[in-house]
């Protein structure tokens, strides 16, 4: 079994020979539409970003000067990018010499429905309007979903994607940003439309959401996500695997916050955490080993211990 075949077997829960060590043999493709600038400035929607060296991701939303200052007037303020006006040609050149029999193409699509609303309105105003103006927020979220569907369709038309990494952070480490019922009424149906676009095109849906999202995880499964990344231990991952493991696959879960990036981390503590997560998540396939967030790149010895533990234990768990 090749690495690509094994990864697909893990995703589809059809008898992988080993636990994949991350997204093995996946080529991530970045579109020309930049929704998160790599430096200070504006994104394609006109939202302001700031940059700080060393901050997670480097860039982060600026406070103030939001595109939408009154939710009732959002149609006068929001200008959606025209996906046909961007230069997609470089993607074809990027993949020209890649053997598709060995590699999967994964399109990177970030800043999903909830994230784009708080970027346009500011987090505080967005949260207030989800509560006080749900009908208008539903219209805005629906329009963003229409744009995302055009975006993903164009992306797939250009390079024929195998998978989409679709990002929309729905949770803090303690709970959802908005109540589950509000998420179900506004975010869920439009996310489902985006999923349906990918399903019709035969694209694997790799849903990214940080945070504690167990309250809506059944809805994510119901909508049809194929993978959830980078699943974080603030959720009861074993319980989620036990309940939903025959319907969705999991990527991540090896504790970055309290193990990998702990000042007291050792090769032994990392080895124990890797084994614990593989034991909890790998039964029947459906698990791709990886960190729950960032990994300690400043400690090569710990990185080596991390990857070695996955390779050795993940390589033997199905034996």
Secondary structure as UniProt FT lines:
FT   HELIX           3..12
FT   STRAND          20..21
FT   TURN            24..25
FT   STRAND          26..30
FT   STRAND          41..42
FT   TURN            44..45
FT   STRAND          48..51
FT   TURN            53..54
FT   TURN            56..57
FT   STRAND          59..61
FT   HELIX           71..73
FT   HELIX           74..77
FT   HELIX           83..85
FT   HELIX           89..95
FT   TURN            96..97
FT   TURN            100..102
FT   STRAND          104..109
FT   HELIX           113..121
FT   HELIX           123..132
FT   HELIX           134..159
FT   STRAND          163..167
FT   HELIX           180..182
FT   HELIX           183..188
FT   HELIX           189..200
FT   TURN            201..202
FT   STRAND          204..208
FT   HELIX           214..216
FT   HELIX           217..223
FT   STRAND          227..231
FT   TURN            233..234
FT   HELIX           237..244
FT   TURN            245..247
FT   STRAND          249..252
FT   HELIX           256..260
FT   TURN            263..264
FT   HELIX           267..281
FT   TURN            283..284
FT   STRAND          287..289
FT   TURN            297..298
FT   HELIX           300..316
FT   TURN            317..318
//
